[in-house]
Amino acid sequence: MSLLDQIKNNAVPASTMRTAAKGALPVSAAETLEILVYLTQNPVFAQDARMTLAGFDVVAAVEILADPAAPPEVLGYFWMEQNRRPSLMPALIENPAIDENMLTEAAATGSREVVTLLLASPRARSAPGVVEALSSNPSLLPEELQQLQAEPPPPAEAPAVDDAESEAAHEAWREQHASEIAAEEGKGFELVASSEEEKTELPVAPVVVGSATTLAVTALAAGMKPLPGDEKKLSLLQRVARMNGAERVKAAFTGGRDERMILIRDGARVVQNAVLASPKLTEPEVEVFAAAKNVSENVLREIARNRRFMKNYNVVRNLVNNAKCPLDIALTLMKNLLVPDLKSLRQNKNVPETIRQLAFKLYREKTGPAKEIKRKT
């Protein structure tokens, strides 16, 4: 049993806990960080642990936080706004374990210091959703905004598979779902409707999903005038709107990311499912779908049924935090959330009260107080 496991099980004396909170145990820097982050939730040693983390060696911390395999709890701790250290942020921003949704949120609401760090990040500058969020941040200087708007969009992503493979996958899937596709013949393309709340919030927070494509589609569905630069996206939307059901299913398999971003909101369930079955679909796209509030319940259920998608922690977290996620799915997935995410979820007023209450219960169980209460009773 590791030392961290012993600490979690209250199997070490108080003196060892005190030494651990001061970062003085004879263990590696990575293990020390993990132990310290865990102790920040301890009612007795939390203050000492936070003080030690605030002064932790920068060189050692950067090496640990740059590793995609670093414990999510450690990455999450230093990513939290109140714990951010400018010297550590570049390593976190470039770490793929910090997903694009987290970067987008920081870009939209972060301080001037965070904005400067994101502007200096190649990863952030190449992510359309992050760039859009930065453009809406009030701390961004006018000349920086002009520079962002003048930059050419990043090159299109390389397909995960070749056209022959996607065509073969489409043919096999089409034969398997022939009756469902036939049922859509004669029916026009229709977007899944957004709620009135989403329509109202769109001009203020146009990066909820983090995609220029989704922004254009949502704006059109809401009857809004598209923002500058969205005309190409709307042209694509118009082309999709002229397709019949079978053609939209084929586009879901053989098209690019922009097509999938539109077709995932197709009112036809068979088209939604075709997008999720496409061999070209990437995990970052699924993360976006799982967080989106303008997709149908079917999309969220199909994502939750897919074992490959459920191996991605970001997808699980996004589903639970999505107000449109069916309650039965969210309740089932919550047990997989890490402590920092449970802590955030219990304060998320966009999810049902049942979710917040269970998040609080699981948070207490995982951080210790619940166990102490059981022993006293």
C-alpha positions as semicolon CSV with decimal commas, in nm:
position;residue;x (nm);y (nm);z (nm)
1;M;0,000;0,000;0,000
2;S;0,137;0,341;-0,097
3;L;0,189;0,614;0,160
4;L;-0,097;0,812;0,009
5;D;-0,330;0,514;0,048
6;Q;-0,223;0,479;0,410
7;I;-0,298;0,847;0,469
8;K;-0,639;0,811;0,302
9;N;-0,716;0,517;0,529
10;N;-0,601;0,702;0,843
11;A;-0,333;0,435;0,887
12;V;-0,050;0,674;0,981
13;P;0,005;0,867;1,307
14;A;-0,072;1,239;1,336
15;S;0,298;1,321;1,344
16;T;0,342;1,166;0,998
17;M;0,042;1,361;0,870
18;R;0,196;1,681;1,005
19;T;0,527;1,602;0,838
20;A;0,344;1,524;0,513
21;A;0,160;1,857;0,526
22;K;0,497;2,032;0,542
23;G;0,625;1,837;0,242
24;A;0,902;1,678;0,446
25;L;0,837;1,308;0,387
26;P;1,117;1,106;0,219
27;V;0,920;1,044;-0,103
28;S;0,944;1,170;-0,462
29;A;0,833;1,519;-0,558
30;A;0,542;1,378;-0,757
31;E;0,416;1,172;-0,464
32;T;0,469;1,466;-0,229
33;L;0,250;1,686;-0,450
34;E;-0,023;1,424;-0,465
35;I;-0,022;1,383;-0,088
36;L;-0,026;1,759;-0,029
37;V;-0,321;1,809;-0,264
38;Y;-0,512;1,536;-0,083
39;L;-0,435;1,697;0,253
40;T;-0,583;2,031;0,140
41;Q;-0,919;1,868;0,214
42;N;-0,817;1,757;0,563
43;P;-0,978;1,971;0,838
44;V;-0,664;1,958;1,055
45;F;-0,375;1,980;0,810
46;A;-0,532;2,168;0,517
47;Q;-0,378;2,505;0,600
48;D;-0,025;2,366;0,631
49;A;-0,068;2,170;0,307
50;R;-0,185;2,477;0,115
51;M;0,105;2,683;0,244
52;T;0,351;2,412;0,139
53;L;0,196;2,389;-0,206
54;A;0,213;2,767;-0,248
55;G;0,590;2,754;-0,196
56;F;0,661;2,424;-0,371
57;D;0,978;2,415;-0,581
58;V;0,895;2,563;-0,923
59;V;1,130;2,348;-1,129
60;A;1,001;2,023;-0,979
61;A;0,639;2,137;-1,005
62;V;0,672;2,236;-1,372
63;E;0,814;1,895;-1,461
64;I;0,526;1,721;-1,286
65;L;0,249;1,946;-1,421
66;A;0,374;1,917;-1,779
67;D;0,321;1,539;-1,771
68;P;-0,015;1,430;-1,924
69;A;-0,007;1,131;-1,688
70;A;0,008;1,352;-1,376
71;P;-0,271;1,280;-1,125
72;P;-0,586;1,469;-1,230
73;E;-0,631;1,588;-0,871
74;V;-0,291;1,759;-0,881
75;L;-0,355;1,920;-1,218
76;G;-0,700;2,028;-1,106
77;Y;-0,569;2,183;-0,786
78;F;-0,317;2,407;-0,959
79;W;-0,565;2,492;-1,235
80;M;-0,821;2,625;-0,986
81;E;-0,830;3,003;-1,002
82;Q;-0,737;3,055;-0,638
83;N;-0,432;2,826;-0,669
84;R;-0,287;2,943;-1,000
85;R;0,080;3,037;-1,004
86;P;0,207;3,228;-1,310
87;S;0,528;3,026;-1,317
88;L;0,332;2,700;-1,343
89;M;0,055;2,805;-1,581
90;P;0,249;2,760;-1,909
91;A;0,309;2,393;-1,827
92;L;-0,058;2,345;-1,745
93;I;-0,184;2,526;-2,054
94;E;0,024;2,309;-2,286
95;N;-0,063;1,986;-2,103
96;P;-0,328;1,797;-2,308
97;A;-0,475;1,665;-1,983
98;I;-0,608;2,019;-1,933
99;D;-0,886;1,992;-2,189
100;E;-0,996;2,263;-2,430
101;N;-1,314;2,332;-2,233
102;M;-1,101;2,429;-1,933
103;L;-0,883;2,653;-2,151
104;T;-1,194;2,812;-2,301
105;E;-1,339;2,890;-1,959
106;A;-1,011;3,045;-1,844
107;A;-0,988;3,245;-2,166
108;A;-1,336;3,389;-2,123
109;T;-1,318;3,477;-1,753
110;G;-0,949;3,479;-1,660
111;S;-0,754;3,775;-1,528
112;R;-0,524;3,992;-1,734
113;E;-0,236;3,768;-1,625
114;V;-0,413;3,456;-1,752
115;V;-0,499;3,629;-2,080
116;T;-0,133;3,715;-2,134
117;L;-0,028;3,355;-2,071
118;L;-0,289;3,218;-2,310
119;L;-0,188;3,464;-2,580
120;A;0,168;3,333;-2,548
121;S;0,056;2,970;-2,579
122;P;0,081;2,801;-2,922
123;R;-0,182;2,551;-2,811
124;A;-0,431;2,818;-2,704
125;R;-0,376;3,029;-3,016
126;S;-0,444;2,727;-3,239
127;A;-0,776;2,637;-3,070
128;P;-1,070;2,825;-3,231
129;G;-1,286;2,798;-2,919
130;V;-1,014;2,942;-2,698
131;V;-0,948;3,227;-2,943
132;E;-1,319;3,311;-2,948
133;A;-1,327;3,312;-2,569
134;L;-1,019;3,535;-2,550
135;S;-1,186;3,777;-2,790
136;S;-1,474;3,820;-2,545
137;N;-1,252;3,870;-2,237
138;P;-1,274;4,233;-2,117
139;S;-0,908;4,222;-2,015
140;L;-0,796;4,177;-2,375
141;L;-0,633;4,492;-2,516
142;P;-0,773;4,639;-2,842
143;E;-0,449;4,575;-3,030
144;E;-0,447;4,212;-2,910
145;L;-0,804;4,168;-3,032
146;Q;-0,708;4,305;-3,372
147;Q;-0,416;4,066;-3,390
148;L;-0,637;3,766;-3,302
149;Q;-0,892;3,865;-3,565
150;A;-0,619;3,911;-3,826
151;E;-0,463;3,569;-3,770
152;P;-0,556;3,300;-4,025
153;P;-0,755;3,006;-3,888
154;P;-0,551;2,698;-3,794
155;P;-0,512;2,435;-4,067
156;A;-0,786;2,176;-4,088
157;E;-0,725;1,868;-3,881
158;A;-0,598;1,561;-4,058
159;P;-0,864;1,290;-4,081
160;A;-0,819;1,007;-3,836
161;V;-0,883;0,755;-4,116
162;D;-0,862;0,759;-4,493
163;D;-1,163;0,806;-4,720
164;A;-1,172;0,442;-4,824
165;E;-1,205;0,329;-4,462
166;S;-1,476;0,584;-4,383
167;E;-1,665;0,485;-4,700
168;A;-1,647;0,119;-4,599
169;A;-1,770;0,201;-4,248
170;H;-2,055;0,402;-4,399
171;E;-2,163;0,116;-4,626
172;A;-2,166;-0,134;-4,342
173;W;-2,356;0,102;-4,112
174;R;-2,603;0,196;-4,389
175;E;-2,693;-0,167;-4,446
176;Q;-2,740;-0,226;-4,075
177;H;-2,968;0,077;-4,034
178;A;-3,139;0,072;-4,374
179;S;-3,492;0,085;-4,232
180;E;-3,417;0,386;-4,010
181;I;-3,254;0,572;-4,300
182;A;-3,549;0,491;-4,527
183;A;-3,786;0,632;-4,267
184;E;-3,614;0,969;-4,298
185;E;-3,657;0,992;-4,674
186;G;-3,879;1,283;-4,764
187;K;-3,819;1,457;-4,432
188;G;-3,630;1,784;-4,440
189;F;-3,327;1,877;-4,233
190;E;-3,416;2,034;-3,901
191;L;-3,188;2,143;-3,619
192;V;-3,254;2,037;-3,263
193;A;-3,409;2,345;-3,106
194;S;-3,218;2,541;-2,844
195;S;-3,388;2,653;-2,525
196;E;-3,490;3,015;-2,479
197;E;-3,223;3,049;-2,214
198;E;-2,951;2,942;-2,458
199;K;-3,077;3,190;-2,716
200;T;-3,066;3,469;-2,465
201;E;-2,716;3,385;-2,346
202;L;-2,562;3,331;-2,689
203;P;-2,455;3,691;-2,766
204;V;-2,304;3,729;-2,417
205;A;-2,124;3,395;-2,403
206;P;-2,071;3,274;-2,762
207;V;-1,821;3,008;-2,659
208;V;-2,032;2,776;-2,448
209;V;-1,952;2,492;-2,687
210;G;-1,625;2,638;-2,810
211;S;-1,685;2,614;-3,185
212;A;-1,738;2,874;-3,454
213;T;-1,946;2,617;-3,640
214;T;-2,179;2,562;-3,347
215;L;-2,206;2,936;-3,293
216;A;-2,316;2,992;-3,652
217;V;-2,566;2,706;-3,640
218;T;-2,712;2,816;-3,308
219;A;-2,738;3,176;-3,425
220;L;-2,927;3,068;-3,735
221;A;-3,160;2,844;-3,536
222;A;-3,231;3,130;-3,295
223;G;-3,312;3,370;-3,579
224;M;-3,009;3,587;-3,502
225;K;-2,784;3,767;-3,745
226;P;-2,462;3,565;-3,779
227;L;-2,145;3,714;-3,638
228;P;-1,870;3,829;-3,878
229;G;-1,672;3,536;-4,017
230;D;-1,960;3,287;-3,987
231;E;-2,074;3,314;-4,349
232;K;-1,872;3,010;-4,459
233;K;-2,023;2,808;-4,178
234;L;-2,372;2,909;-4,283
235;S;-2,294;2,814;-4,643
236;L;-2,209;2,466;-4,517
237;L;-2,531;2,463;-4,317
238;Q;-2,726;2,551;-4,631
239;R;-2,563;2,264;-4,820
240;V;-2,650;2,024;-4,540
241;A;-3,008;2,154;-4,538
242;R;-3,047;2,048;-4,904
243;M;-2,944;1,688;-4,832
244;N;-3,190;1,405;-4,782
245;G;-3,161;1,164;-4,491
246;A;-2,931;0,915;-4,667
247;E;-2,700;1,192;-4,783
248;R;-2,676;1,337;-4,433
249;V;-2,589;0,994;-4,294
250;K;-2,314;0,963;-4,555
251;A;-2,184;1,312;-4,470
252;A;-2,170;1,211;-4,105
253;F;-1,928;0,932;-4,197
254;T;-1,724;1,089;-4,475
255;G;-1,742;1,462;-4,400
256;G;-1,514;1,674;-4,187
257;R;-1,536;1,820;-3,838
258;D;-1,758;2,110;-3,949
259;E;-2,015;1,872;-4,098
260;R;-2,019;1,663;-3,781
261;M;-2,066;1,973;-3,565
262;I;-2,382;2,052;-3,761
263;L;-2,513;1,699;-3,810
264;I;-2,489;1,611;-3,440
265;R;-2,776;1,860;-3,402
266;D;-2,980;1,702;-3,681
267;G;-3,333;1,633;-3,563
268;A;-3,314;1,281;-3,709
269;R;-3,188;1,032;-3,453
270;V;-3,031;0,810;-3,719
271;V;-2,813;1,101;-3,836
272;Q;-2,704;1,181;-3,480
273;N;-2,609;0,817;-3,431
274;A;-2,420;0,814;-3,761
275;V;-2,204;1,104;-3,641
276;L;-2,118;0,913;-3,324
277;A;-2,038;0,599;-3,526
278;S;-1,807;0,778;-3,771
279;P;-1,448;0,649;-3,765
280;K;-1,336;1,009;-3,827
281;L;-1,490;1,131;-3,502
282;T;-1,223;1,248;-3,254
283;E;-1,232;1,244;-2,876
284;P;-1,215;1,626;-2,847
285;E;-1,532;1,642;-3,057
286;V;-1,706;1,395;-2,826
287;E;-1,599;1,609;-2,530
288;V;-1,768;1,907;-2,695
289;F;-2,085;1,709;-2,768
290;A;-2,100;1,587;-2,407
291;A;-2,089;1,946;-2,281
292;A;-2,329;2,092;-2,540
293;K;-2,670;2,212;-2,427
294;N;-2,809;2,225;-2,780
295;V;-2,800;1,853;-2,866
296;S;-3,079;1,604;-2,813
297;E;-3,106;1,371;-2,516
298;N;-3,042;1,084;-2,757
299;V;-2,690;1,214;-2,830
300;L;-2,602;1,226;-2,461
301;R;-2,747;0,877;-2,401
302;E;-2,556;0,731;-2,698
303;I;-2,231;0,884;-2,574
304;A;-2,291;0,733;-2,230
305;R;-2,356;0,389;-2,385
306;N;-2,026;0,388;-2,572
307;R;-1,748;0,223;-2,369
308;R;-1,475;0,392;-2,571
309;F;-1,618;0,736;-2,497
310;M;-1,661;0,652;-2,130
311;K;-1,288;0,583;-2,096
312;N;-1,233;0,956;-2,150
313;Y;-1,262;1,130;-1,813
314;N;-1,338;1,467;-1,974
315;V;-1,642;1,317;-2,147
316;V;-1,773;1,175;-1,819
317;R;-1,722;1,504;-1,637
318;N;-1,886;1,705;-1,916
319;L;-2,191;1,479;-1,920
320;V;-2,246;1,509;-1,545
321;N;-2,211;1,887;-1,559
322;N;-2,446;1,918;-1,857
323;A;-2,789;2,042;-1,748
324;K;-2,946;1,844;-2,035
325;C;-2,791;1,513;-1,934
326;P;-3,064;1,263;-1,833
327;L;-3,074;1,230;-1,455
328;D;-3,030;0,853;-1,453
329;I;-2,707;0,882;-1,654
330;A;-2,566;1,168;-1,446
331;L;-2,636;0,984;-1,120
332;T;-2,463;0,672;-1,252
333;L;-2,153;0,854;-1,374
334;M;-2,103;1,076;-1,071
335;K;-1,921;0,810;-0,873
336;N;-1,638;0,833;-1,126
337;L;-1,572;1,203;-1,066
338;L;-1,259;1,319;-0,889
339;V;-1,268;1,526;-0,572
340;P;-1,205;1,870;-0,733
341;D;-1,486;1,809;-0,983
342;L;-1,726;1,692;-0,712
343;K;-1,645;2,008;-0,521
344;S;-1,730;2,222;-0,825
345;L;-2,039;2,019;-0,908
346;R;-2,197;2,064;-0,567
347;Q;-2,202;2,440;-0,639
348;N;-2,320;2,414;-0,999
349;K;-2,668;2,569;-1,002
350;N;-2,726;2,465;-1,363
351;V;-2,773;2,100;-1,266
352;P;-3,066;1,952;-1,071
353;E;-3,067;1,973;-0,692
354;T;-3,048;1,593;-0,675
355;I;-2,713;1,604;-0,853
356;R;-2,576;1,874;-0,623
357;Q;-2,684;1,685;-0,312
358;L;-2,523;1,360;-0,427
359;A;-2,209;1,552;-0,527
360;F;-2,188;1,689;-0,174
361;K;-2,233;1,342;-0,027
362;L;-1,968;1,185;-0,251
363;Y;-1,733;1,475;-0,185
364;R;-1,764;1,421;0,192
365;E;-1,710;1,048;0,153
366;K;-1,397;1,093;-0,056
367;T;-1,241;1,366;0,157
368;G;-1,280;1,200;0,498
369;P;-1,541;1,372;0,718
370;A;-1,808;1,120;0,630
371;K;-1,590;0,838;0,762
372;E;-1,531;1,024;1,087
373;I;-1,905;1,075;1,135
374;K;-1,968;0,702;1,087
375;R;-1,711;0,612;1,352
376;K;-1,866;0,852;1,605
377;T;-2,209;0,706;1,555
